[in-house]
Amino acid sequence: MSGSTSKRYPVELRERAVRMVVELWPDYESDWAAMTQVATLLGFGTPETIRKWCRQAEIDAGRRPGVTTERSAELKRLERENAELKRANAILKSASVFFAAELDRPHHQQR
């Protein structure tokens, strides 16, 4: 799951909530009504969190277009790696400028 809710709630709770919505959905007139009931049963203040989890589950299952949880995690990992490589590159550039300046400076020979 993407967003801050993935860090606040355990994966097991998110999966359970999605399963509950799927199980309860036929008994309600809309997805939102089923999500509202699940939010109430699980003690959530708003069904919006449940809605987001259900939509992400649909994306992950290929039933809805969007970025999967796995792809989102991979993009975040690559972005962190890219930032680290940029920092390392900047350090190497600074070092090369420093050493190039050292080589250009006249050095006294000792005898």
HELIX and SHEET records of a PDB file:
HELIX    1   1 THR A    5  ARG A    8  1                                   4    
HELIX    2   2 VAL A   11  LEU A   24  1                                  14    
HELIX    3   3 TRP A   25  ASP A   27  5                                   3    
HELIX    4   4 ASP A   31  LEU A   42  1                                  12    
HELIX    5   5 GLU A   48  ASP A   60  1                                  13    
HELIX    6   6 THR A   69  ASP A  104  1                                  36    
END                                                                             
